[in-house]
Amino acid sequence: TETSYAKDYRDWQIPLSRRFRSLKLWFVLRMYGAKGIREHVGAHVKQAKWLEQQLISDGRFEITAPVVFGLVVFRIKPQALSDNASTEVVNAANVELVKRIHEDNRVFLVGTHVKGIDVLRAAIGTAFGTQENVNLLLQVIQELTTSVIES
């Protein structure tokens, strides 16, 4: 990008030709080492499994896909809305939850449509992510789910 008064050099990079594609990985390996990368990924997998367990124990959510690496795919259970909630009602509630999470602006989740149902995707794996961030994520999900169910 270019501002009105100066070039923004952060967008400049080595072209990712065949020779340079592995350079990014090489820098990461140099910086963290193989052991450091294993520990980093392992911590995020552990945090994702923790989030999965918390969502299940809450009782209002169901996990819709196996937790792989740091990705937790879930939705509000139909039973959390009413005993005979239709797919359309459940989908609308999950879309509304994503909308409220985005408007709240404390955390970020992605909503998507898979096999006829709307789900939320929590991706855990940022370079500086901590358990406190995952705790906040859970807190926001629970708070806003309560507001969606009550409305």
DSSP file with accessible surface (Angstrom, degrees, kcal/mol):
  #  RESIDUE AA STRUCTURE BP1 BP2  ACC     N-H-->O    O-->H-N    N-H-->O    O-->H-N    TCO  KAPPA ALPHA  PHI   PSI    X-CA   Y-CA   Z-CA
    1    1 A T              0   0  109      0, 0.0     7,-1.3     0, 0.0     2,-0.5   0.000 360.0 360.0 360.0 156.3    0.0    0.0    0.0
    2    2 A E  B     -A    7   0A 143      5,-0.2     5,-0.2     7,-0.0     2,-0.1  -0.987 360.0-152.1-129.5 125.6    1.1    3.5   -0.5
    3    3 A T        -     0   0   59      3,-1.8     5,-0.1    -2,-0.5     0, 0.0  -0.377  37.3 -98.1 -84.0 177.2    0.1    6.4    1.7
    4    4 A S  S    S+     0   0  125      1,-0.2     3,-0.1    -2,-0.1    -1,-0.1   0.734 118.9  25.3 -70.9 -19.1   -0.2   10.0    0.5
    5    5 A Y  S    S+     0   0  200      1,-0.3     2,-0.3     0, 0.0    -1,-0.2   0.579 123.6  21.6-123.3 -12.4    3.3   10.9    1.8
    6    6 A A  S    S-     0   0   46      2,-0.0    -3,-1.8     0, 0.0    -1,-0.3  -0.999  72.3-104.7-155.5 155.0    5.4    7.8    2.0
    7    7 A K  B     -A    2   0A 107     -2,-0.3     2,-0.9    -5,-0.2    -5,-0.2  -0.568  30.5-132.8 -77.6 144.3    5.8    4.2    0.7
    8    8 A D    >   -     0   0   39     -7,-1.3     3,-1.2    -2,-0.2     4,-0.1  -0.842  20.8-173.0-100.9 101.1    4.8    1.5    3.1
    9    9 A Y  G >   +     0   0  145     -2,-0.9     3,-1.6     1,-0.2    -1,-0.1   0.577  67.8  85.4 -75.2  -8.3    7.7   -1.0    2.9
   10   10 A R  G 3  S+     0   0  193      1,-0.3    -1,-0.2    -9,-0.1    -2,-0.0   0.739  86.4  57.3 -66.8 -19.3    5.9   -3.6    5.0
   11   11 A D  G <  S+     0   0   81     -3,-1.2     2,-0.3   -10,-0.2    -1,-0.3   0.528  85.9  99.7 -86.2  -6.2    4.2   -5.0    1.9
   12   12 A W    <   +     0   0  164     -3,-1.6     2,-0.3    -4,-0.1    -3,-0.0  -0.603  47.8 153.6 -81.5 142.0    7.5   -5.6    0.1
   13   13 A Q        -     0   0  135     -2,-0.3     3,-0.1     0, 0.0    -2,-0.0  -0.973  50.4 -82.2-156.9 167.1    8.8   -9.1    0.1
   14   14 A I        -     0   0   78     -2,-0.3     0, 0.0     1,-0.1     0, 0.0  -0.599  59.8-102.4 -71.1 133.1   11.0  -11.5   -1.8
   15   15 A P        -     0   0   96      0, 0.0     2,-1.9     0, 0.0     5,-0.2  -0.318  30.2-121.4 -57.5 139.7    8.9  -13.0   -4.7
   16   16 A L        +     0   0   79      4,-0.1     5,-0.1     3,-0.1     2,-0.0  -0.394  53.9 154.9 -86.8  62.5    7.8  -16.5   -3.7
   17   17 A S    >>  -     0   0   57     -2,-1.9     4,-1.5     1,-0.1     3,-0.7  -0.199  64.8 -83.8 -74.2 179.4    9.4  -18.3   -6.6
   18   18 A R  T 34 S+     0   0  207      1,-0.3     4,-0.5     2,-0.2     3,-0.3   0.892 129.8  49.3 -55.5 -40.5   10.4  -21.9   -6.4
   19   19 A R  T 34 S+     0   0  219      1,-0.2    -1,-0.3     2,-0.1     3,-0.2   0.818 115.6  41.1 -70.8 -30.7   13.7  -21.1   -4.7
   20   20 A F  T X> S+     0   0   84     -3,-0.7     3,-1.0    -5,-0.2     4,-0.6   0.534  87.9  86.8-101.2  -6.0   12.2  -18.8   -2.1
   21   21 A R  H >X S+     0   0  147     -4,-1.5     3,-0.5    -3,-0.3     4,-0.5   0.891  93.1  47.9 -61.5 -36.7    9.0  -20.5   -1.0
   22   22 A S  H 3> S+     0   0   78     -4,-0.5     4,-2.5     1,-0.2    -1,-0.3   0.619  90.2  85.2 -79.4  -8.2   10.9  -22.6    1.6
   23   23 A L  H <> S+     0   0   43     -3,-1.0     4,-2.5     1,-0.2    -1,-0.2   0.892  85.7  54.3 -62.8 -38.9   12.7  -19.5    2.9
   24   24 A K  H <X S+     0   0  123     -4,-0.6     4,-2.0    -3,-0.5    -1,-0.2   0.936 111.4  44.7 -59.7 -47.0    9.7  -18.6    5.2
   25   25 A L  H  X S+     0   0  105     -4,-0.5     4,-2.9     1,-0.2     5,-0.2   0.908 110.5  54.9 -64.2 -40.2    9.8  -22.1    6.8
   26   26 A W  H  X S+     0   0  134     -4,-2.5     4,-2.5     1,-0.2    -2,-0.2   0.928 107.9  49.5 -60.2 -42.6   13.6  -21.9    7.1
   27   27 A F  H  X S+     0   0  115     -4,-2.5     4,-2.2     2,-0.2    -1,-0.2   0.911 111.5  48.9 -63.5 -41.7   13.4  -18.7    9.0
   28   28 A V  H  X>S+     0   0   62     -4,-2.0     4,-2.9     2,-0.2     5,-0.6   0.935 112.2  47.9 -63.9 -45.4   10.8  -20.1   11.4
   29   29 A L  H  X5S+     0   0   73     -4,-2.9     4,-1.7     1,-0.2    -2,-0.2   0.899 112.3  50.0 -62.2 -39.3   12.9  -23.2   11.9
   30   30 A R  H  <5S+     0   0  183     -4,-2.5    -1,-0.2    -5,-0.2    -2,-0.2   0.887 115.4  43.6 -63.5 -39.1   16.0  -21.0   12.6
   31   31 A M  H  <5S+     0   0  141     -4,-2.2    -2,-0.2    -5,-0.2    -1,-0.2   0.925 132.8  14.6 -75.2 -46.5   14.1  -18.9   15.0
   32   32 A Y  H  X5S-     0   0  101     -4,-2.9     4,-0.8    -5,-0.2    -3,-0.2   0.705  92.8-139.9-102.6 -29.9   12.2  -21.6   17.0
   33   33 A G  H  X< -     0   0   27     -4,-1.7     4,-2.2    -5,-0.6     5,-0.2   0.092  37.9 -76.3  79.2 162.6   13.9  -24.9   16.2
   34   34 A A  H  > S+     0   0   52      1,-0.2     4,-2.4     2,-0.2     5,-0.2   0.907 133.8  51.0 -63.0 -40.6   12.0  -28.1   15.6
   35   35 A K  H  > S+     0   0  138      1,-0.2     4,-2.5     2,-0.2    -1,-0.2   0.924 109.5  50.6 -63.9 -42.9   11.4  -28.6   19.4
   36   36 A G  H  X S+     0   0   19     -4,-0.8     4,-2.4     1,-0.2    -1,-0.2   0.891 110.4  49.1 -62.9 -39.4   10.1  -25.1   19.8
   37   37 A I  H  X S+     0   0   46     -4,-2.2     4,-2.9     2,-0.2     5,-0.3   0.927 110.3  51.0 -66.6 -42.7    7.6  -25.6   16.9
   38   38 A R  H  X S+     0   0  167     -4,-2.4     4,-2.6     1,-0.2    -2,-0.2   0.924 112.9  45.9 -59.8 -43.9    6.4  -28.9   18.4
   39   39 A E  H  X S+     0   0  116     -4,-2.5     4,-2.3     2,-0.2    -1,-0.2   0.910 113.0  50.3 -64.9 -41.1    5.8  -27.2   21.7
   40   40 A H  H  X S+     0   0   65     -4,-2.4     4,-1.6     2,-0.2    -2,-0.2   0.950 115.3  41.0 -62.9 -50.5    4.1  -24.2   20.1
   41   41 A V  H  X S+     0   0   57     -4,-2.9     4,-2.4     1,-0.2     5,-0.2   0.913 113.6  54.7 -65.9 -41.5    1.7  -26.4   18.0
   42   42 A G  H  X S+     0   0   39     -4,-2.6     4,-2.4    -5,-0.3    -1,-0.2   0.890 105.4  52.7 -60.2 -39.3    1.2  -28.8   21.0
   43   43 A A  H  X S+     0   0   44     -4,-2.3     4,-2.3     1,-0.2    -1,-0.2   0.912 110.6  47.5 -64.1 -39.4    0.1  -25.9   23.2
   44   44 A H  H  X S+     0   0   13     -4,-1.6     4,-2.4     2,-0.2    -2,-0.2   0.881 110.2  51.6 -71.3 -36.2   -2.5  -24.8   20.7
   45   45 A V  H  X S+     0   0   45     -4,-2.4     4,-2.5     2,-0.2    -2,-0.2   0.930 110.6  49.6 -62.9 -43.0   -3.8  -28.3   20.2
   46   46 A K  H  X S+     0   0  161     -4,-2.4     4,-2.2     1,-0.2    -2,-0.2   0.917 110.8  49.3 -62.4 -41.9   -4.2  -28.5   24.0
   47   47 A Q  H  X S+     0   0   19     -4,-2.3     4,-2.5     2,-0.2    -1,-0.2   0.903 110.5  50.5 -65.3 -39.0   -6.0  -25.2   24.1
   48   48 A A  H  X S+     0   0    0     -4,-2.4     4,-2.6     2,-0.2    -2,-0.2   0.920 110.6  48.8 -65.9 -41.7   -8.3  -26.3   21.3
   49   49 A K  H  X S+     0   0   95     -4,-2.5     4,-2.3     2,-0.2    -1,-0.2   0.891 110.6  51.8 -63.9 -38.2   -9.1  -29.6   23.2
   50   50 A W  H  X S+     0   0   81     -4,-2.2     4,-2.4     2,-0.2    -2,-0.2   0.931 109.8  48.7 -62.5 -45.5   -9.8  -27.6   26.3
   51   51 A L  H  X S+     0   0    0     -4,-2.5     4,-2.6     1,-0.2     5,-0.2   0.922 109.5  53.1 -61.1 -42.5  -12.2  -25.3   24.5
   52   52 A E  H  X S+     0   0   29     -4,-2.6     4,-2.4     1,-0.2    -1,-0.2   0.938 110.2  47.1 -56.8 -48.5  -13.9  -28.3   23.0
   53   53 A Q  H  X S+     0   0  105     -4,-2.3     4,-2.6     1,-0.2    -1,-0.2   0.888 111.7  50.8 -63.0 -39.3  -14.4  -29.8   26.5
   54   54 A Q  H  X S+     0   0   61     -4,-2.4     4,-1.5     2,-0.2    -1,-0.2   0.900 110.6  48.7 -66.0 -40.7  -15.7  -26.5   27.9
   55   55 A L  H  X S+     0   0    0     -4,-2.6     4,-0.9     2,-0.2     6,-0.7   0.912 113.2  47.5 -66.2 -40.4  -18.2  -26.1   25.1
   56   56 A I  H >< S+     0   0   78     -4,-2.4     3,-0.8    -5,-0.2    -2,-0.2   0.938 111.7  49.6 -64.7 -45.0  -19.5  -29.7   25.5
   57   57 A S  H 3< S+     0   0   87     -4,-2.6    -1,-0.2     1,-0.3    -2,-0.2   0.765  98.9  67.7 -70.0 -21.3  -19.8  -29.3   29.3
   58   58 A D  H 3< S-     0   0   44     -4,-1.5    -1,-0.3    -5,-0.2    -2,-0.2   0.868  94.5-146.2 -62.3 -36.3  -21.7  -26.0   28.8
   59   59 A G  S << S+     0   0   38     -4,-0.9    -1,-0.1    -3,-0.8    -3,-0.1   0.224  78.6  84.2  91.5 -15.1  -24.5  -28.1   27.4
   60   60 A R  S    S+     0   0   51     -5,-0.3    17,-3.0    16,-0.1     2,-0.3   0.519  83.9  64.1 -96.3  -4.8  -25.7  -25.6   24.9
   61   61 A F  E     -B   76   0B   2     -6,-0.7     2,-0.4    15,-0.3    15,-0.2  -0.834  58.9-158.1-122.5 155.0  -23.2  -26.5   22.1
   62   62 A E  E     -B   75   0B  57     13,-2.3    13,-1.8    -2,-0.3     2,-0.5  -0.987  22.3-127.2-128.7 143.3  -22.4  -29.4   20.0
   63   63 A I  E     -B   74   0B  40     -2,-0.4    11,-0.3    11,-0.2     4,-0.0  -0.785  21.7-171.2 -86.8 124.2  -19.1  -30.1   18.2
   64   64 A T        +     0   0   51      9,-2.0    10,-0.2    -2,-0.5    -1,-0.1   0.515  66.2  25.4-100.8  -6.2  -19.8  -30.7   14.6
   65   65 A A  S    S-     0   0   35      8,-0.9     8,-0.5     3,-0.0    -1,-0.1  -0.985  94.2 -87.0-150.6 151.9  -16.4  -31.9   13.4
   66   66 A P        -     0   0  107      0, 0.0     2,-0.6     0, 0.0     5,-0.1  -0.313  49.0-108.1 -58.9 142.4  -13.4  -33.5   15.1
   67   67 A V        -     0   0   13      5,-0.1     2,-0.5     3,-0.0     5,-0.2  -0.652  42.6-175.2 -75.8 116.8  -11.0  -31.0   16.6
   68   68 A V  B >   -C   71   0B  85      3,-1.0     3,-2.4    -2,-0.6     2,-0.1  -0.973  55.7 -41.9-119.5 128.2   -7.9  -31.1   14.4
   69   69 A F  T 3  S-     0   0  145     -2,-0.5   -21,-0.1     1,-0.3   -20,-0.1  -0.352 125.5 -23.9  51.2-114.9   -4.9  -29.1   15.4
   70   70 A G  T 3  S+     0   0   11     -2,-0.1    54,-3.2   -22,-0.1     2,-0.6   0.144 107.7 111.8-112.2  20.0   -6.3  -25.8   16.7
   71   71 A L  E <   -CD  68 123B  52     -3,-2.4    -3,-1.0    52,-0.2     2,-0.5  -0.854  39.7-176.2-103.6 120.9   -9.7  -25.8   14.8
   72   72 A V  E     - D   0 122B   0     50,-2.7    50,-2.9    -2,-0.6     2,-0.5  -0.966   5.0-168.5-115.3 117.5  -12.9  -26.2   16.9
   73   73 A V  E     + D   0 121B  15     -2,-0.5    -9,-2.0    -8,-0.5    -8,-0.9  -0.936  25.5 143.0-109.6 122.3  -16.1  -26.3   14.8
   74   74 A F  E     -BD  63 120B   0     46,-2.4    46,-3.5    -2,-0.5     2,-0.3  -0.903  26.4-165.3-149.2 172.6  -19.3  -26.0   16.8
   75   75 A R  E     -B   62   0B  28    -13,-1.8   -13,-2.3    -2,-0.3     2,-0.3  -0.971  40.3 -82.1-155.4 167.3  -22.8  -24.6   16.9
   76   76 A I  E     -B   61   0B   0     -2,-0.3   -15,-0.3   -15,-0.2    18,-0.1  -0.590  54.6-115.5 -70.8 132.7  -25.7  -24.0   19.3
   77   77 A K    >>  -     0   0   67    -17,-3.0     3,-1.0    -2,-0.3     4,-0.6  -0.409  13.1-125.9 -67.3 147.1  -27.6  -27.2   19.8
   78   78 A P  H >> S+     0   0   28      0, 0.0     4,-2.0     0, 0.0     3,-1.4   0.903 111.3  59.2 -58.5 -37.6  -31.2  -27.2   18.6
   79   79 A Q  H 34 S+     0   0  124      1,-0.3     5,-0.1     2,-0.2   -19,-0.1   0.742  95.0  63.9 -66.3 -21.8  -32.3  -28.3   22.1
   80   80 A A  H <4 S+     0   0   26     -3,-1.0    -1,-0.3   -20,-0.2     3,-0.1   0.762 109.2  39.9 -72.4 -21.5  -30.8  -25.1   23.6
   81   81 A L  H << S-     0   0   45     -3,-1.4     2,-0.3    -4,-0.6    -2,-0.2   0.891 133.4 -40.6 -93.0 -48.6  -33.3  -23.1   21.6
   82   82 A S    ><  -     0   0   48     -4,-2.0     3,-1.1     3,-0.1    -1,-0.4  -0.953  55.6 -97.3-169.8 167.9  -36.4  -25.2   22.0
   83   83 A D  T 3  S+     0   0  161     -2,-0.3    -4,-0.1     1,-0.3    -3,-0.1   0.790 122.3  28.3 -66.5 -27.8  -37.5  -28.9   22.0
   84   84 A N  T 3  S+     0   0  142     -6,-0.1    -1,-0.3    -5,-0.1     2,-0.2  -0.175  80.2 160.2-128.3  43.0  -38.6  -28.8   18.4
   85   85 A A    <   -     0   0   20     -3,-1.1    -3,-0.1    -7,-0.2     2,-0.1  -0.464  35.5-130.6 -68.3 130.6  -36.4  -26.1   16.8
   86   86 A S     >  -     0   0   49     -2,-0.2     4,-2.4     1,-0.1     5,-0.2  -0.316  22.0-107.3 -75.9 165.8  -36.2  -26.4   13.1
   87   87 A T  H  > S+     0   0   76      1,-0.2     4,-2.9     2,-0.2     5,-0.2   0.887 121.1  54.6 -59.9 -38.5  -33.0  -26.4   11.1
   88   88 A E  H  > S+     0   0  140      2,-0.2     4,-2.4     1,-0.2    -1,-0.2   0.906 108.7  47.4 -64.1 -40.6  -33.8  -22.9    9.9
   89   89 A V  H  > S+     0   0   78      2,-0.2     4,-2.2     1,-0.2    -2,-0.2   0.923 114.1  46.9 -67.1 -43.5  -34.2  -21.5   13.4
   90   90 A V  H  X S+     0   0    1     -4,-2.4     4,-2.3     2,-0.2    -2,-0.2   0.928 112.8  49.4 -65.4 -44.3  -31.0  -23.1   14.6
   91   91 A N  H  X S+     0   0   19     -4,-2.9     4,-2.5    -5,-0.2     5,-0.2   0.924 110.5  50.7 -60.5 -43.2  -29.1  -21.9   11.6
   92   92 A A  H  X S+     0   0   61     -4,-2.4     4,-2.5     1,-0.2    -1,-0.2   0.900 109.3  51.3 -62.6 -39.1  -30.5  -18.4   12.1
   93   93 A A  H  X S+     0   0   11     -4,-2.2     4,-2.2     2,-0.2    -1,-0.2   0.913 111.3  47.2 -64.8 -40.3  -29.4  -18.5   15.8
   94   94 A N  H  X S+     0   0    1     -4,-2.3     4,-2.2     2,-0.2    -2,-0.2   0.897 111.9  49.7 -70.5 -37.6  -25.9  -19.5   14.9
   95   95 A V  H  X S+     0   0   74     -4,-2.5     4,-2.4     1,-0.2    -2,-0.2   0.921 111.2  50.5 -64.4 -41.1  -25.6  -16.8   12.2
   96   96 A E  H  X S+     0   0   55     -4,-2.5     4,-2.7    -5,-0.2    -2,-0.2   0.888 107.4  53.8 -63.7 -38.6  -26.9  -14.3   14.8
   97   97 A L  H  X S+     0   0    0     -4,-2.2     4,-2.4     2,-0.2    -2,-0.2   0.938 109.1  47.9 -62.6 -44.4  -24.2  -15.5   17.2
   98   98 A V  H  X S+     0   0   18     -4,-2.2     4,-2.4     1,-0.2    -2,-0.2   0.935 111.7  51.0 -60.6 -44.2  -21.5  -14.9   14.7
   99   99 A K  H  X S+     0   0  104     -4,-2.4     4,-2.4     1,-0.2    -2,-0.2   0.930 111.4  46.8 -60.0 -45.0  -22.9  -11.5   13.9
  100  100 A R  H  X S+     0   0   56     -4,-2.7     4,-2.4     2,-0.2    -1,-0.2   0.870 109.8  53.4 -67.4 -36.0  -22.9  -10.5   17.6
  101  101 A I  H  X S+     0   0    0     -4,-2.4     4,-1.6     2,-0.2     6,-0.4   0.930 110.9  47.0 -63.6 -41.9  -19.4  -11.8   18.1
  102  102 A H  H  < S+     0   0   75     -4,-2.4    -2,-0.2     1,-0.2    -1,-0.2   0.912 113.7  47.5 -65.9 -41.1  -18.2   -9.6   15.3
  103  103 A E  H  < S+     0   0  128     -4,-2.4    -1,-0.2     1,-0.2    -2,-0.2   0.853 106.8  57.4 -68.0 -34.4  -20.1   -6.6   16.6
  104  104 A D  H  < S-     0   0   54     -4,-2.4    -1,-0.2    -5,-0.2    -2,-0.2   0.856  88.7-161.3 -64.8 -37.6  -18.7   -7.2   20.1
  105  105 A N     <  +     0   0  137     -4,-1.6    -3,-0.1     2,-0.3     3,-0.1   0.635  57.6 106.9  68.6  17.6  -15.2   -7.0   18.7
  106  106 A R  S    S+     0   0   98     -5,-0.4     2,-0.3     1,-0.2    -1,-0.1   0.785  89.3   9.7 -90.9 -32.4  -13.4   -8.7   21.6
  107  107 A V  S    S-     0   0   25     -6,-0.4     2,-0.4    30,-0.1    -2,-0.3  -0.882  72.3-129.9-136.8 170.0  -12.7  -11.9   19.7
  108  108 A F        +     0   0  147     -2,-0.3     2,-0.3    -3,-0.1    -6,-0.1  -0.991  25.9 167.1-131.0 128.8  -13.0  -13.1   16.1
  109  109 A L        -     0   0    3     -2,-0.4     2,-0.5   -11,-0.2    13,-0.2  -0.921  27.3-130.3-128.9 160.7  -14.7  -16.3   14.8
  110  110 A V  E     -E  121   0B  65     11,-1.8    11,-3.1    -2,-0.3     2,-0.3  -0.934  14.8-152.6-114.0 132.7  -15.6  -17.4   11.4
  111  111 A G  E     +E  120   0B  33     -2,-0.5     2,-0.3     9,-0.2     9,-0.2  -0.772  21.2 170.2 -97.6 149.3  -19.1  -18.7   10.6
  112  112 A T  E     -E  119   0B  52      7,-2.3     7,-2.9    -2,-0.3     2,-0.5  -0.959  33.7-117.4-151.0 168.7  -19.6  -21.1    7.7
  113  113 A H  E     +E  118   0B 107     -2,-0.3     2,-0.4     5,-0.2     5,-0.2  -0.959  33.6 175.2-115.3 117.2  -22.2  -23.4    6.2
  114  114 A V  E >   -E  117   0B  65      3,-2.9     3,-1.9    -2,-0.5    -2,-0.0  -0.986  65.4 -20.5-129.1 123.5  -21.4  -27.1    6.2
  115  115 A K  T 3  S-     0   0  208     -2,-0.4    -1,-0.1     1,-0.3     3,-0.1   0.873 128.8 -46.0  50.2  42.8  -23.7  -29.9    5.0
  116  116 A G  T 3  S+     0   0   38      1,-0.2     2,-0.4    -3,-0.0    -1,-0.3   0.486 120.1  96.7  85.1   2.3  -26.8  -27.8    5.5
  117  117 A I  E <   - E   0 114B  39     -3,-1.9    -3,-2.9   -27,-0.0     2,-0.5  -0.950  68.9-127.1-126.2 147.7  -26.0  -26.3    8.9
  118  118 A D  E     + E   0 113B  33     -2,-0.4     2,-0.3    -5,-0.2    -5,-0.2  -0.791  37.1 174.7 -89.9 131.4  -24.4  -23.0   10.0
  119  119 A V  E     - E   0 112B   2     -7,-2.9    -7,-2.3    -2,-0.5     2,-0.4  -0.848  27.9-123.0-131.8 166.6  -21.5  -23.5   12.3
  120  120 A L  E     -DE  74 111B   0    -46,-3.5   -46,-2.4    -2,-0.3     2,-0.5  -0.898  18.5-152.4-110.9 144.6  -18.8  -21.4   14.0
  121  121 A R  E     -DE  73 110B 103    -11,-3.1   -11,-1.8    -2,-0.4     2,-0.6  -0.968   6.0-167.9-121.7 116.7  -15.1  -22.0   13.6
  122  122 A A  E     -D   72   0B   0    -50,-2.9   -50,-2.7    -2,-0.5     2,-0.6  -0.920   7.8-163.0-103.1 116.2  -12.7  -21.1   16.3
  123  123 A A  E     -D   71   0B  82     -2,-0.6     2,-0.6   -52,-0.2   -52,-0.2  -0.899   4.5-170.1-103.8 115.6   -9.1  -21.3   15.1
  124  124 A I        +     0   0   21    -54,-3.2   -76,-0.1    -2,-0.6    -2,-0.0  -0.924  48.1  90.5-106.9 121.2   -6.5  -21.3   17.9
  125  125 A G        +     0   0   45     -2,-0.6    -1,-0.1   -56,-0.0     2,-0.1   0.429  37.8 148.0 164.5  23.7   -3.0  -20.9   16.8
  126  126 A T    >   -     0   0   91     -3,-0.1     3,-1.1     1,-0.1   -82,-0.0  -0.391  57.1-112.1 -76.0 160.3   -1.7  -17.4   16.7
  127  127 A A  T 3  S+     0   0   54      1,-0.3    -1,-0.1    -2,-0.1     0, 0.0   0.848 115.7  29.1 -61.1 -35.2    2.0  -16.7   17.4
  128  128 A F  T 3  S+     0   0  181      2,-0.0    -1,-0.3     0, 0.0     2,-0.1   0.156  87.8 135.1-114.4  18.4    1.3  -14.9   20.7
  129  129 A G    <   -     0   0   19     -3,-1.1     2,-0.3     3,-0.1    -5,-0.0  -0.427  30.9-174.3 -70.0 141.3   -2.0  -16.7   21.7
  130  130 A T    >>  -     0   0   56     -2,-0.1     4,-1.5     1,-0.1     3,-0.5  -0.798  42.7 -99.8-127.7 172.9   -2.3  -17.7   25.4
  131  131 A Q  H 3> S+     0   0   55     -2,-0.3     4,-2.7     1,-0.2     5,-0.2   0.848 121.7  62.2 -62.1 -32.7   -4.7  -19.7   27.5
  132  132 A E  H 3> S+     0   0  130      1,-0.2     4,-2.2     2,-0.2    -1,-0.2   0.878 101.0  52.2 -61.6 -36.1   -6.1  -16.3   28.7
  133  133 A N  H <> S+     0   0   83     -3,-0.5     4,-2.3     2,-0.2    -1,-0.2   0.905 110.1  47.7 -65.1 -39.8   -7.1  -15.6   25.1
  134  134 A V  H  X S+     0   0    5     -4,-1.5     4,-2.6     2,-0.2    -2,-0.2   0.887 109.3  53.9 -69.3 -36.9   -9.0  -18.9   24.9
  135  135 A N  H  X S+     0   0   66     -4,-2.7     4,-2.5     2,-0.2    -2,-0.2   0.923 109.9  47.6 -60.5 -44.2  -10.6  -18.1   28.3
  136  136 A L  H  X S+     0   0   56     -4,-2.2     4,-2.8     2,-0.2     5,-0.2   0.915 109.5  53.8 -63.3 -42.3  -11.8  -14.8   26.9
  137  137 A L  H  X S+     0   0   16     -4,-2.3     4,-2.6     1,-0.2    -2,-0.2   0.944 110.6  46.0 -56.7 -48.7  -13.1  -16.5   23.7
  138  138 A L  H  X S+     0   0   12     -4,-2.6     4,-2.7     1,-0.2     5,-0.2   0.922 111.9  51.7 -61.6 -44.1  -15.1  -19.0   25.8
  139  139 A Q  H  X S+     0   0   89     -4,-2.5     4,-2.7     1,-0.2    -2,-0.2   0.929 111.6  46.2 -59.6 -45.8  -16.5  -16.2   28.0
  140  140 A V  H  X S+     0   0    0     -4,-2.8     4,-2.7     2,-0.2     5,-0.3   0.929 112.3  50.8 -64.8 -43.8  -17.6  -14.1   25.0
  141  141 A I  H  X S+     0   0    0     -4,-2.6     4,-2.2    -5,-0.2    -2,-0.2   0.941 113.6  45.1 -58.8 -46.8  -19.2  -17.2   23.3
  142  142 A Q  H  X S+     0   0   56     -4,-2.7     4,-2.1    -5,-0.2    -2,-0.2   0.930 114.1  48.2 -65.9 -44.9  -21.1  -18.0   26.4
  143  143 A E  H  X S+     0   0   83     -4,-2.7     4,-1.7    -5,-0.2    -2,-0.2   0.942 116.3  42.1 -59.9 -49.4  -22.3  -14.4   27.1
  144  144 A L  H  X S+     0   0   22     -4,-2.7     4,-2.2     1,-0.2    -1,-0.2   0.813 110.1  57.2 -74.4 -27.9  -23.4  -13.8   23.6
  145  145 A T  H  X S+     0   0    0     -4,-2.2     4,-2.8    -5,-0.3     5,-0.2   0.917 105.1  52.7 -64.4 -41.6  -25.1  -17.2   23.3
  146  146 A T  H  X S+     0   0   50     -4,-2.1     4,-2.3     1,-0.2    -2,-0.2   0.935 110.2  47.7 -58.2 -44.5  -27.2  -16.4   26.3
  147  147 A S  H  X S+     0   0   37     -4,-1.7     4,-1.0     1,-0.2    -1,-0.2   0.872 112.0  49.7 -67.4 -34.0  -28.3  -13.2   24.6
  148  148 A V  H  < S+     0   0   10     -4,-2.2     3,-0.4     2,-0.2    -2,-0.2   0.933 112.4  46.9 -68.7 -43.4  -29.1  -15.0   21.4
  149  149 A I  H  < S+     0   0   52     -4,-2.8    -2,-0.2     1,-0.2    -1,-0.2   0.895 112.2  50.3 -66.4 -37.6  -31.1  -17.7   23.2
  150  150 A E  H  <        0   0  157     -4,-2.3    -1,-0.2    -5,-0.2    -2,-0.2   0.710 360.0 360.0 -75.0 -18.8  -33.0  -15.1   25.2
  151  151 A S     <        0   0  103     -4,-1.0    -3,-0.0    -3,-0.4    -4,-0.0  -0.330 360.0 360.0 -91.0 360.0  -33.9  -13.0   22.2
